[in-house]
């Protein structure tokens, strides 16, 4: 099996003004797309699922929107962020490798 899937992030640390919309970026190269999830990792805790998308279509969950502006790119928009949103954010892709 030869899998060359990869995920790339931008902006390792972002500072914003409370209440200003925030956008996080995730690029991925996959053989086959089977889903994407955005997680929030609070200090001292485990990952918390924010939003899960089964296809490359935009999805809204409360204050969070997963957007797919281009093939292989997902943006996480956070509306009205507050201090309590301070965390590490991760995107995870589900893919299938073929022989």
ABEGO torsion letter per residue (X at the ends): XBBABBBBBBGABBBBBBGBBBBBBBBBBBABBAEBBBBBBBBGBBBBBABBBABBBBBBBEABBBBBABBGBBBBBBBGBBAAABBBBBBBBBBBBBX
